[in-house]
């Protein structure tokens, strides 16, 4: 149900400090003992999430040293421990590069140096819990941190500063060039290694939208104030700024269970293989703990019985049956994150025609939701819910011809989290035919 939740204090951290009880020692760097840097995963933009270690005279010195060690290992060693997703090869292949460019790297890693530009915060929602164990090394304190290293940007920096040869630089290091050409995840070209032997140009089919907004509930369900205005604003924006061939809408009393299902069936019967479908829902949502299932609440649902609802399982079945190459579900309702249960992976983002050709050619069934399995707010800013306000703002402000669902999510997530007590979610919908592609908004 879209109701105002109890607010809690949310903190944004640059890095999550963690304390572990055992690790194998690594070499000593600048008087501070460290441990092996471990891969925790690779993000959609190709950046690497790492667990790194550092020691110092106090906690903050140790944390800063851990960040520097993470960058050093990406630059000079590669990440060889932890999960296998991270690039094992270093950015810099040249032997003794640290000594050769000593003045450069002393400045780069100085306190407050440029290295800090290549470490970003790790999303709070996936941070490990802080434990209380702390390892001491004599009078020093050793700390572990979870950080996100922007490997692609770091490599660009090294090329720009002539530490690493660029693609057009004449060099005798043929072996180095060959190694760099074979880099895949997290390298300068995050699209390599995706088993794409030949990228086909985009074949753009029709764009369909089904937009649903419900304020006028009855019975046990409280009326909402902004759901219909949210939905109508989405309709107007898509029609005015983006490619949209067919738009079907259901507002208030017309959005019954039967009508919603009928429109989903219509999409199954009429959408073709190369087409694209966006489904936007704004209204009440419900989650039944006893059967561990989330639901949409149609306009004619007057009681708390699931008999009048549309379950997330029903939605998954319809999304599987729609023949489009891409289907994006956007749900601004309580407990809507339940539709995405299960871990999936997707193609890392790169702002290039090659990237858009690849992700447009792969099937996608994804969802962006206003929250996880939690209540979300009806009120927000300028007559819209907080989620839809930033959804509209991001699409309205976009100036690029192509703008995909992962970019959209990345730009709305932080402002929604910072201005509400809910956390938007984005993922593929499990077991519906997603192959790692992306729904692409095409600007007129």
Residue pairs with C-beta under 8 A, 6 or more apart in sequence:
1 221
1 222
1 284
1 285
1 286
1 297
1 334
1 375
2 224
2 227
2 283
2 284
2 285
2 332
2 333
2 334
2 375
2 376
2 377
2 378
2 385
3 222
3 334
3 375
3 377
3 378
4 377
4 378
4 379
5 374
5 375
5 376
5 377
5 421
5 422
6 421
7 421
8 421
10 124
10 417
10 418
10 421
11 124
12 121
12 124
12 418
13 121
13 122
13 124
13 127
14 119
14 120
14 121
15 63
15 66
15 67
15 119
15 121
15 122
15 145
15 146
15 147
16 122
16 124
16 127
16 128
16 130
16 145
16 146
17 59
17 63
17 130
17 143
17 144
17 145
18 51
18 128
18 130
18 131
18 143
18 144
18 145
18 146
19 130
19 131
19 132
19 133
19 134
19 135
19 143
19 144
20 131
20 133
20 135
20 144
21 133
21 135
23 35
23 36
23 53
23 135
24 35
24 36
25 33
25 35
26 33
26 34
26 35
26 36
26 53
27 34
28 34
29 65
29 69
29 72
30 65
32 54
32 55
32 56
32 62
32 65
32 140
33 55
33 137
33 140
33 142
34 52
34 53
34 54
34 55
34 65
34 66
34 69
35 53
35 142
35 144
36 53
36 80
36 81
37 50
37 51
37 52
37 53
37 69
37 70
37 73
37 77
37 79
37 81
37 82
38 50
38 51
38 52
38 79
38 81
38 82
38 83
39 48
39 49
39 50
39 79
39 81
39 82
39 83
39 84
39 85
39 86
40 49
40 50
40 51
40 82
40 83
40 146
41 48
41 49
41 83
41 85
41 86
42 48
42 49
42 85
42 86
42 185
42 186
42 348
43 49
43 148
43 348
44 346
44 347
44 348
44 349
44 406
44 410
45 150
45 152
45 190
45 348
45 349
45 410
46 151
46 152
46 185
46 186
46 187
46 190
46 348
46 349
46 350
47 120
47 148
47 149
47 150
47 151
47 152
47 186
48 74
48 79
48 86
48 87
48 148
48 149
48 151
48 186
49 122
49 146
49 147
49 148
49 149
50 70
50 73
50 74
50 79
50 82
50 86
50 146
50 147
50 148
50 149
51 82
51 144
51 145
51 146
52 66
52 67
52 69
52 70
52 73
52 144
52 145
52 147
53 66
53 69
53 142
53 143
53 144
53 145
54 61
54 62
54 63
54 64
54 65
54 66
54 67
54 68
54 69
54 142
54 143
54 145
55 62
55 65
55 137
55 140
55 141
55 142
55 143
56 62
56 63
56 64
56 65
56 140
56 141
56 143
57 139
57 140
57 141
58 141
59 141
59 143
61 141
62 140
62 141
62 142
62 143
63 143
63 145
64 111
66 143
66 144
66 145
66 147
67 115
67 116
67 119
67 145
67 147
68 109
68 115
70 119
70 145
70 147
70 149
71 109
71 115
71 118
71 119
71 149
71 154
72 109
73 79
73 90
74 90
74 91
74 149
74 151
74 154
75 90
75 91
75 92
75 154
75 158
76 90
76 91
76 92
76 97
76 98
77 90
78 87
78 88
78 89
78 90
79 86
79 87
79 88
80 88
85 185
86 185
86 186
87 151
87 183
87 184
87 185
87 186
87 187
89 179
89 183
89 187
91 151
91 154
91 155
91 158
91 164
92 158
92 163
92 164
93 173
93 176
93 179
93 180
94 100
94 164
94 173
94 176
97 163
98 105
101 163
104 161
104 163
107 113
107 114
108 114
108 115
109 115
114 157
117 153
118 149
118 150
118 153
118 154
118 157
119 147
119 148
119 149
119 150
120 147
120 148
120 150
121 148
122 146
122 147
122 148
123 413
124 417
125 423
127 146
128 146
134 141
134 142
134 143
135 142
136 142
151 186
151 187
152 186
152 187
152 188
152 190
155 164
155 187
155 188
156 188
158 164
159 165
159 166
159 188
162 169
165 171
165 173
165 176
165 177
171 177
180 187
180 188
182 192
183 189
183 192
184 190
184 192
184 193
184 194
185 193
185 348
189 350
190 348
190 349
190 350
191 347
191 348
191 350
191 352
191 354
191 355
191 358
194 347
194 358
196 358
199 354
199 357
199 358
199 361
200 357
200 361
201 357
202 356
202 357
202 360
202 361
203 274
203 360
203 361
204 243
204 274
204 360
204 442
205 272
205 273
205 274
205 275
205 276
205 324
205 325
206 245
206 246
206 271
206 272
206 274
206 275
206 276
207 242
207 243
207 244
207 245
207 246
207 275
207 276
207 277
207 278
207 442
208 245
208 246
208 247
208 248
208 267
208 271
208 275
208 276
208 277
208 278
208 324
209 235
209 238
209 244
209 246
209 247
209 248
209 277
209 278
209 279
209 280
210 248
210 249
210 250
210 263
210 264
210 267
210 277
210 278
210 279
210 280
211 231
211 234
211 235
211 247
211 248
211 249
211 250
211 279
211 280
212 231
212 249
212 250
212 251
212 255
212 260
212 279
212 280
212 281
212 282
212 283
213 227
213 228
213 229
213 230
213 231
213 232
213 249
213 250
213 251
213 252
213 255
213 281
213 282
213 283
214 224
214 227
214 228
214 251
214 252
214 255
214 282
214 283
214 284
214 297
214 298
214 299
215 223
215 224
215 225
215 226
215 227
215 228
215 252
216 223
216 252
216 253
216 299
217 223
217 224
217 283
217 284
217 297
217 299
217 301
218 299
218 300
218 302
219 301
219 302
219 303
220 302
220 303
220 304
221 284
221 297
221 301
221 302
224 283
224 284
224 378
225 378
225 379
226 282
226 378
226 379
226 380
226 383
226 384
226 385
226 388
227 282
227 283
227 332
227 378
227 385
228 251
228 252
228 282
229 383
229 384
230 282
230 332
230 384
230 385
230 388
231 249
231 251
231 280
231 282
232 249
232 251
233 384
233 388
233 392
234 280
234 330
234 388
234 391
234 392
235 247
235 249
237 392
237 395
237 396
238 244
238 247
238 278
238 395
239 247
240 444
241 395
241 396
241 443
241 444
242 395
242 441
242 442
242 443
242 444
243 441
243 442
243 443
243 444
248 263
248 266
250 259
250 260
250 263
252 299
253 299
253 300
254 299
255 283
255 298
255 299
256 298
256 299
256 300
257 298
257 300
257 301
257 308
257 309
257 310
259 298
260 296
260 298
260 310
261 310
261 314
261 318
264 315
264 318
264 322
265 318
267 277
267 318
267 322
267 324
268 318
268 321
268 322
268 323
271 277
271 322
271 323
271 324
272 323
272 324
273 323
273 324
273 325
274 325
275 323
275 324
275 325
276 324
276 325
276 326
276 327
276 328
276 439
276 440
277 322
277 324
277 326
277 327
277 328
278 327
278 328
278 330
278 439
279 327
279 328
279 329
279 330
280 330
280 331
280 332
281 296
281 329
281 330
281 331
281 332
281 333
281 336
282 332
282 333
282 385
282 388
283 296
283 297
283 298
283 299
283 333
284 296
284 297
284 333
284 334
285 294
285 295
285 296
285 297
285 331
285 333
285 334
285 335
285 336
285 376
286 294
286 295
286 297
286 304
286 306
286 309
286 334
286 335
287 293
287 294
287 295
287 334
287 335
287 338
287 373
288 294
288 295
288 306
291 306
293 306
293 311
293 312
293 313
293 338
294 311
294 312
294 335
294 336
294 337
294 338
294 339
294 373
295 306
295 309
295 310
295 311
295 312
295 335
296 309
296 310
296 315
296 331
296 333
297 308
297 309
297 333
298 308
298 309
298 310
300 308
301 308
301 309
302 308
312 338
312 339
315 329
315 339
316 339
316 429
316 430
316 431
316 432
319 327
319 329
319 365
319 429
319 432
320 365
320 431
320 432
320 433
325 360
325 361
325 363
325 364
325 437
326 360
326 363
326 364
326 437
326 438
326 439
326 440
327 364
327 365
327 366
327 432
327 439
328 364
328 366
328 367
328 368
328 405
328 439
329 339
329 366
329 367
329 368
329 429
330 367
330 368
330 369
330 391
331 339
331 367
331 368
331 369
331 370
332 369
332 370
332 376
332 385
332 387
332 388
332 391
333 369
333 370
333 376
334 371
334 374
334 375
334 376
335 371
335 373
335 374
335 375
336 367
336 369
336 370
336 371
336 376
336 425
337 369
337 371
337 372
337 373
337 374
337 425
338 373
339 367
339 369
339 429
340 367
340 369
340 425
340 427
340 428
340 429
340 430
341 430
342 430
342 431
344 427
344 428
344 430
344 434
345 436
346 359
346 364
346 406
346 428
346 436
346 437
346 438
347 355
347 358
347 359
347 362
347 436
347 437
347 438
349 355
349 404
349 406
349 407
356 402
356 404
356 440
358 437
359 404
359 436
359 437
359 438
359 440
360 437
360 438
360 440
361 437
362 435
362 436
362 437
363 433
363 434
363 435
363 437
364 405
364 428
364 434
364 435
364 436
364 437
364 438
364 439
365 428
365 429
365 432
365 433
365 434
366 405
366 426
366 427
366 428
366 429
366 434
366 438
366 439
367 425
367 426
367 427
367 428
367 429
368 391
368 405
368 408
368 409
368 412
368 424
368 425
368 426
369 424
369 425
369 426
370 376
370 385
370 387
370 388
370 416
370 422
370 424
371 387
371 422
371 423
371 424
371 425
372 422
372 423
372 425
374 422
374 423
375 422
376 385
376 387
376 420
376 422
377 385
377 386
377 387
377 420
377 421
377 422
378 385
379 385
379 386
380 386
380 387
380 388
380 389
380 419
380 420
381 389
381 419
382 389
384 392
386 416
386 419
386 420
386 422
387 412
387 416
387 420
387 422
387 424
390 411
390 412
390 415
390 416
391 408
391 412
394 408
394 411
394 412
395 403
395 408
395 441
398 441
398 443
399 443
400 443
401 442
401 443
402 440
402 441
402 442
402 443
403 440
403 441
403 443
404 438
404 439
404 440
404 441
405 426
405 438
405 439
405 440
405 441
406 426
406 438
408 441
409 424
409 426
412 424
413 423
413 424
413 426
416 422
416 423
416 424
417 423
417 424
428 434
428 436
